[in-house]
Amino acid sequence: MSTVWDGDIPSPKPMAPLDLSYDHRVINGAEAARFMVRLTKLLADPRRMLA
């Protein structure tokens, strides 16, 4: 759990840290960033995995 502040009101939100390790000589950083964005969207809404 992590605390997220909405103005003055704290609310706990479930969060999981994600790390990606890769070799910049092999993988472009922009491609890695797009992969992480796609992965977080899939984890946030698993129904997307079916599409």
N, CA, C and O atoms as a CHARMM CRD file, in Angstrom:
* protein
*
  204
    1    1 MET  N      0.83200  -1.18400   0.00000 PROA 1      0.00000
    2    1 MET  CA     0.00000   0.00000   0.00000 PROA 1      0.00000
    3    1 MET  C      0.87500   1.24300   0.00000 PROA 1      0.00000
    4    1 MET  O      1.95200   1.27500   0.59500 PROA 1      0.00000
    5    2 SER  N      0.39200   2.23800  -0.66700 PROA 2      0.00000
    6    2 SER  CA     1.07300   3.51800  -0.69300 PROA 2      0.00000
    7    2 SER  C      0.02200   4.60200  -0.47900 PROA 2      0.00000
    8    2 SER  O     -1.12200   4.46200  -0.91100 PROA 2      0.00000
    9    3 THR  N      0.40800   5.65600   0.17400 PROA 3      0.00000
   10    3 THR  CA    -0.52800   6.74700   0.43400 PROA 3      0.00000
   11    3 THR  C     -0.49100   7.75400  -0.69900 PROA 3      0.00000
   12    3 THR  O      0.57100   8.24900  -1.07900 PROA 3      0.00000
   13    4 VAL  N     -1.67300   8.05000  -1.23500 PROA 4      0.00000
   14    4 VAL  CA    -1.81000   9.05600  -2.28100 PROA 4      0.00000
   15    4 VAL  C     -2.62900  10.19900  -1.69700 PROA 4      0.00000
   16    4 VAL  O     -3.67100   9.97400  -1.08100 PROA 4      0.00000
   17    5 TRP  N     -2.15700  11.41300  -1.89100 PROA 5      0.00000
   18    5 TRP  CA    -2.83500  12.58200  -1.33100 PROA 5      0.00000
   19    5 TRP  C     -3.73100  13.22900  -2.38000 PROA 5      0.00000
   20    5 TRP  O     -3.29700  13.52100  -3.49400 PROA 5      0.00000
   21    6 ASP  N     -4.98000  13.44800  -2.00400 PROA 6      0.00000
   22    6 ASP  CA    -5.94200  14.18600  -2.82300 PROA 6      0.00000
   23    6 ASP  C     -6.21900  15.49000  -2.08600 PROA 6      0.00000
   24    6 ASP  O     -7.15400  15.58000  -1.29000 PROA 6      0.00000
   25    7 GLY  N     -5.39900  16.49600  -2.35700 PROA 7      0.00000
   26    7 GLY  CA    -5.48800  17.73700  -1.59200 PROA 7      0.00000
   27    7 GLY  C     -4.97100  17.48600  -0.19100 PROA 7      0.00000
   28    7 GLY  O     -3.79100  17.19100  -0.00100 PROA 7      0.00000
   29    8 ASP  N     -5.85300  17.60200   0.79100 PROA 8      0.00000
   30    8 ASP  CA    -5.48500  17.36000   2.18700 PROA 8      0.00000
   31    8 ASP  C     -5.91900  15.98900   2.68200 PROA 8      0.00000
   32    8 ASP  O     -5.71100  15.66000   3.85000 PROA 8      0.00000
   33    9 ILE  N     -6.51500  15.19000   1.81500 PROA 9      0.00000
   34    9 ILE  CA    -7.07300  13.90200   2.22500 PROA 9      0.00000
   35    9 ILE  C     -6.16200  12.76100   1.76400 PROA 9      0.00000
   36    9 ILE  O     -5.97500  12.56600   0.56300 PROA 9      0.00000
   37   10 PRO  N     -5.59700  12.00900   2.70800 PROA 10     0.00000
   38   10 PRO  CA    -4.78200  10.85200   2.31400 PROA 10     0.00000
   39   10 PRO  C     -5.67700   9.63600   2.05700 PROA 10     0.00000
   40   10 PRO  O     -6.66800   9.42600   2.75700 PROA 10     0.00000
   41   11 SER  N     -5.32300   8.85100   1.06300 PROA 11     0.00000
   42   11 SER  CA    -6.04900   7.60400   0.82200 PROA 11     0.00000
   43   11 SER  C     -5.04800   6.53000   0.40000 PROA 11     0.00000
   44   11 SER  O     -4.19000   6.76800  -0.45000 PROA 11     0.00000
   45   12 PRO  N     -5.16700   5.34400   1.00200 PROA 12     0.00000
   46   12 PRO  CA    -4.24400   4.26300   0.65000 PROA 12     0.00000
   47   12 PRO  C     -4.59700   3.67800  -0.71600 PROA 12     0.00000
   48   12 PRO  O     -5.76900   3.45800  -1.02000 PROA 12     0.00000
   49   13 LYS  N     -3.58700   3.42900  -1.52700 PROA 13     0.00000
   50   13 LYS  CA    -3.77500   2.83700  -2.85100 PROA 13     0.00000
   51   13 LYS  C     -2.83100   1.65200  -2.98100 PROA 13     0.00000
   52   13 LYS  O     -1.65800   1.75000  -2.62000 PROA 13     0.00000
   53   14 PRO  N     -3.33400   0.53300  -3.49300 PROA 14     0.00000
   54   14 PRO  CA    -2.43100  -0.60800  -3.70900 PROA 14     0.00000
   55   14 PRO  C     -1.49500  -0.30700  -4.87900 PROA 14     0.00000
   56   14 PRO  O     -1.94700   0.06800  -5.96100 PROA 14     0.00000
   57   15 MET  N     -0.20300  -0.47200  -4.66000 PROA 15     0.00000
   58   15 MET  CA     0.78700  -0.21700  -5.69900 PROA 15     0.00000
   59   15 MET  C      1.87100  -1.27900  -5.63300 PROA 15     0.00000
   60   15 MET  O      2.21300  -1.77600  -4.56000 PROA 15     0.00000
   61   16 ALA  N      2.39700  -1.61200  -6.78600 PROA 16     0.00000
   62   16 ALA  CA     3.51900  -2.55000  -6.87400 PROA 16     0.00000
   63   16 ALA  C      4.61700  -1.89000  -7.69900 PROA 16     0.00000
   64   16 ALA  O      4.36700  -1.44000  -8.81800 PROA 16     0.00000
   65   17 PRO  N      5.82200  -1.82800  -7.15900 PROA 17     0.00000
   66   17 PRO  CA     6.90600  -1.22400  -7.94000 PROA 17     0.00000
   67   17 PRO  C      7.30300  -2.12500  -9.10800 PROA 17     0.00000
   68   17 PRO  O      7.38400  -3.34500  -8.96000 PROA 17     0.00000
   69   18 LEU  N      7.54800  -1.52500 -10.25400 PROA 18     0.00000
   70   18 LEU  CA     8.00600  -2.25700 -11.43800 PROA 18     0.00000
   71   18 LEU  C      9.36200  -1.71300 -11.85400 PROA 18     0.00000
   72   18 LEU  O      9.56000  -0.50000 -11.93400 PROA 18     0.00000
   73   19 ASP  N     10.27200  -2.59900 -12.11200 PROA 19     0.00000
   74   19 ASP  CA    11.59900  -2.21700 -12.58200 PROA 19     0.00000
   75   19 ASP  C     11.88000  -2.94000 -13.88600 PROA 19     0.00000
   76   19 ASP  O     11.43700  -4.06900 -14.09900 PROA 19     0.00000
   77   20 LEU  N     12.61400  -2.27900 -14.74300 PROA 20     0.00000
   78   20 LEU  CA    13.02800  -2.88400 -16.00400 PROA 20     0.00000
   79   20 LEU  C     14.51700  -2.63700 -16.16800 PROA 20     0.00000
   80   20 LEU  O     14.98300  -1.49900 -16.10900 PROA 20     0.00000
   81   21 SER  N     15.23800  -3.69300 -16.37000 PROA 21     0.00000
   82   21 SER  CA    16.67800  -3.58200 -16.57400 PROA 21     0.00000
   83   21 SER  C     16.98300  -4.05100 -17.99200 PROA 21     0.00000
   84   21 SER  O     16.53200  -5.11700 -18.40900 PROA 21     0.00000
   85   22 TYR  N     17.74400  -3.26000 -18.72600 PROA 22     0.00000
   86   22 TYR  CA    18.08500  -3.63100 -20.09800 PROA 22     0.00000
   87   22 TYR  C     19.38700  -2.95300 -20.49400 PROA 22     0.00000
   88   22 TYR  O     19.84600  -2.02000 -19.83500 PROA 22     0.00000
   89   23 ASP  N     19.96300  -3.43000 -21.56200 PROA 23     0.00000
   90   23 ASP  CA    21.22500  -2.90400 -22.06400 PROA 23     0.00000
   91   23 ASP  C     20.91900  -1.85100 -23.13100 PROA 23     0.00000
   92   23 ASP  O     20.32500  -2.16700 -24.16200 PROA 23     0.00000
   93   24 HSD  N     21.31700  -0.61400 -22.88900 PROA 24     0.00000
   94   24 HSD  CA    21.04600   0.48300 -23.82700 PROA 24     0.00000
   95   24 HSD  C     21.71500   0.27100 -25.18000 PROA 24     0.00000
   96   24 HSD  O     21.31500   0.87900 -26.17200 PROA 24     0.00000
   97   25 ARG  N     22.71300  -0.57100 -25.22600 PROA 25     0.00000
   98   25 ARG  CA    23.37000  -0.83300 -26.50400 PROA 25     0.00000
   99   25 ARG  C     22.52400  -1.73600 -27.38600 PROA 25     0.00000
  100   25 ARG  O     22.71900  -1.77600 -28.60100 PROA 25     0.00000
  101   26 VAL  N     21.58200  -2.46500 -26.78500 PROA 26     0.00000
  102   26 VAL  CA    20.76200  -3.41700 -27.52600 PROA 26     0.00000
  103   26 VAL  C     19.32600  -2.91700 -27.69100 PROA 26     0.00000
  104   26 VAL  O     18.73000  -3.07000 -28.75600 PROA 26     0.00000
  105   27 ILE  N     18.77700  -2.32200 -26.63500 PROA 27     0.00000
  106   27 ILE  CA    17.37300  -1.89800 -26.63400 PROA 27     0.00000
  107   27 ILE  C     17.30000  -0.38500 -26.52900 PROA 27     0.00000
  108   27 ILE  O     17.95000   0.22100 -25.67800 PROA 27     0.00000
  109   28 ASN  N     16.51100   0.21300 -27.39300 PROA 28     0.00000
  110   28 ASN  CA    16.27900   1.64700 -27.37100 PROA 28     0.00000
  111   28 ASN  C     15.44800   1.99800 -26.12300 PROA 28     0.00000
  112   28 ASN  O     14.47500   1.31100 -25.81200 PROA 28     0.00000
  113   29 GLY  N     15.82900   3.05100 -25.42500 PROA 29     0.00000
  114   29 GLY  CA    15.11600   3.45000 -24.21100 PROA 29     0.00000
  115   29 GLY  C     13.65700   3.78100 -24.46200 PROA 29     0.00000
  116   29 GLY  O     12.81600   3.52200 -23.60100 PROA 29     0.00000
  117   30 ALA  N     13.32900   4.35300 -25.63400 PROA 30     0.00000
  118   30 ALA  CA    11.93700   4.68100 -25.96000 PROA 30     0.00000
  119   30 ALA  C     11.10100   3.40900 -26.08300 PROA 30     0.00000
  120   30 ALA  O      9.95000   3.37600 -25.64700 PROA 30     0.00000
  121   31 GLU  N     11.66900   2.37500 -26.67100 PROA 31     0.00000
  122   31 GLU  CA    10.95000   1.10400 -26.78600 PROA 31     0.00000
  123   31 GLU  C     10.70800   0.49200 -25.40900 PROA 31     0.00000
  124   31 GLU  O      9.64000  -0.06200 -25.15000 PROA 31     0.00000
  125   32 ALA  N     11.69200   0.59400 -24.53500 PROA 32     0.00000
  126   32 ALA  CA    11.54000   0.08000 -23.18000 PROA 32     0.00000
  127   32 ALA  C     10.45100   0.85100 -22.43600 PROA 32     0.00000
  128   32 ALA  O      9.67100   0.25600 -21.69200 PROA 32     0.00000
  129   33 ALA  N     10.39100   2.16200 -22.63000 PROA 33     0.00000
  130   33 ALA  CA     9.35600   2.97200 -21.97900 PROA 33     0.00000
  131   33 ALA  C      7.97700   2.59400 -22.49400 PROA 33     0.00000
  132   33 ALA  O      7.02900   2.50400 -21.71400 PROA 33     0.00000
  133   34 ARG  N      7.85100   2.36900 -23.81500 PROA 34     0.00000
  134   34 ARG  CA     6.55300   1.95700 -24.36900 PROA 34     0.00000
  135   34 ARG  C      6.13500   0.59200 -23.82500 PROA 34     0.00000
  136   34 ARG  O      4.95500   0.36000 -23.56400 PROA 34     0.00000
  137   35 PHE  N      7.10400  -0.30800 -23.65600 PROA 35     0.00000
  138   35 PHE  CA     6.81100  -1.61300 -23.08400 PROA 35     0.00000
  139   35 PHE  C      6.27700  -1.47200 -21.66200 PROA 35     0.00000
  140   35 PHE  O      5.29500  -2.12000 -21.30200 PROA 35     0.00000
  141   36 MET  N      6.91700  -0.62600 -20.84900 PROA 36     0.00000
  142   36 MET  CA     6.48000  -0.44200 -19.46700 PROA 36     0.00000
  143   36 MET  C      5.08400   0.17200 -19.39800 PROA 36     0.00000
  144   36 MET  O      4.28000  -0.21300 -18.54900 PROA 36     0.00000
  145   37 VAL  N      4.79100   1.12200 -20.28300 PROA 37     0.00000
  146   37 VAL  CA     3.45300   1.72500 -20.30800 PROA 37     0.00000
  147   37 VAL  C      2.41700   0.66000 -20.65300 PROA 37     0.00000
  148   37 VAL  O      1.36700   0.58200 -20.01600 PROA 37     0.00000
  149   38 ARG  N      2.71100  -0.15900 -21.66200 PROA 38     0.00000
  150   38 ARG  CA     1.77900  -1.21700 -22.06100 PROA 38     0.00000
  151   38 ARG  C      1.59500  -2.23200 -20.92700 PROA 38     0.00000
  152   38 ARG  O      0.47500  -2.65600 -20.64200 PROA 38     0.00000
  153   39 LEU  N      2.69200  -2.61400 -20.29000 PROA 39     0.00000
  154   39 LEU  CA     2.62000  -3.58000 -19.19500 PROA 39     0.00000
  155   39 LEU  C      1.77900  -3.05500 -18.04000 PROA 39     0.00000
  156   39 LEU  O      0.95900  -3.79100 -17.49200 PROA 39     0.00000
  157   40 THR  N      1.96700  -1.79900 -17.66500 PROA 40     0.00000
  158   40 THR  CA     1.19300  -1.24800 -16.54900 PROA 40     0.00000
  159   40 THR  C     -0.29000  -1.16400 -16.89300 PROA 40     0.00000
  160   40 THR  O     -1.13800  -1.36100 -16.02300 PROA 40     0.00000
  161   41 LYS  N     -0.61200  -0.87400 -18.15400 PROA 41     0.00000
  162   41 LYS  CA    -2.02400  -0.85400 -18.56300 PROA 41     0.00000
  163   41 LYS  C     -2.62900  -2.25100 -18.49000 PROA 41     0.00000
  164   41 LYS  O     -3.77300  -2.40800 -18.06300 PROA 41     0.00000
  165   42 LEU  N     -1.87600  -3.26400 -18.90200 PROA 42     0.00000
  166   42 LEU  CA    -2.37200  -4.63200 -18.83000 PROA 42     0.00000
  167   42 LEU  C     -2.56200  -5.07700 -17.38200 PROA 42     0.00000
  168   42 LEU  O     -3.54600  -5.74400 -17.06200 PROA 42     0.00000
  169   43 LEU  N     -1.63900  -4.71700 -16.51900 PROA 43     0.00000
  170   43 LEU  CA    -1.76100  -5.10700 -15.11200 PROA 43     0.00000
  171   43 LEU  C     -2.89200  -4.36200 -14.42200 PROA 43     0.00000
  172   43 LEU  O     -3.53800  -4.90300 -13.52500 PROA 43     0.00000
  173   44 ALA  N     -3.13600  -3.11800 -14.83800 PROA 44     0.00000
  174   44 ALA  CA    -4.21000  -2.32400 -14.23000 PROA 44     0.00000
  175   44 ALA  C     -5.58200  -2.85600 -14.63600 PROA 44     0.00000
  176   44 ALA  O     -6.53100  -2.78600 -13.85500 PROA 44     0.00000
  177   45 ASP  N     -5.69100  -3.38900 -15.86000 PROA 45     0.00000
  178   45 ASP  CA    -6.96700  -3.91200 -16.35200 PROA 45     0.00000
  179   45 ASP  C     -6.69600  -5.20300 -17.12200 PROA 45     0.00000
  180   45 ASP  O     -6.52100  -5.16600 -18.34000 PROA 45     0.00000
  181   46 PRO  N     -6.65800  -6.35600 -16.42500 PROA 46     0.00000
  182   46 PRO  CA    -6.30700  -7.62100 -17.07000 PROA 46     0.00000
  183   46 PRO  C     -7.22400  -8.01300 -18.22800 PROA 46     0.00000
  184   46 PRO  O     -6.83900  -8.84100 -19.05500 PROA 46     0.00000
  185   47 ARG  N     -8.42200  -7.44100 -18.30800 PROA 47     0.00000
  186   47 ARG  CA    -9.30600  -7.74600 -19.43600 PROA 47     0.00000
  187   47 ARG  C     -8.68100  -7.35000 -20.76400 PROA 47     0.00000
  188   47 ARG  O     -9.04200  -7.90000 -21.80500 PROA 47     0.00000
  189   48 ARG  N     -7.75100  -6.40400 -20.74300 PROA 48     0.00000
  190   48 ARG  CA    -7.06400  -5.99200 -21.97800 PROA 48     0.00000
  191   48 ARG  C     -6.20900  -7.10900 -22.55800 PROA 48     0.00000
  192   48 ARG  O     -5.89200  -7.09600 -23.74700 PROA 48     0.00000
  193   49 MET  N     -5.83400  -8.08000 -21.71800 PROA 49     0.00000
  194   49 MET  CA    -4.99300  -9.17900 -22.20200 PROA 49     0.00000
  195   49 MET  C     -5.74400 -10.06300 -23.19000 PROA 49     0.00000
  196   49 MET  O     -5.12800 -10.77700 -23.98100 PROA 49     0.00000
  197   50 LEU  N     -7.06100 -10.01700 -23.14600 PROA 50     0.00000
  198   50 LEU  CA    -7.87000 -10.83800 -24.03800 PROA 50     0.00000
  199   50 LEU  C     -8.03400 -10.21200 -25.41700 PROA 50     0.00000
  200   50 LEU  O     -8.40100 -10.89500 -26.37400 PROA 50     0.00000
  201   51 ALA  N     -7.76400  -8.91700 -25.51700 PROA 51     0.00000
  202   51 ALA  CA    -7.97700  -8.22400 -26.80200 PROA 51     0.00000
  203   51 ALA  C     -6.76100  -8.30900 -27.67800 PROA 51     0.00000
  204   51 ALA  O     -6.76500  -7.78300 -28.79100 PROA 51     0.00000
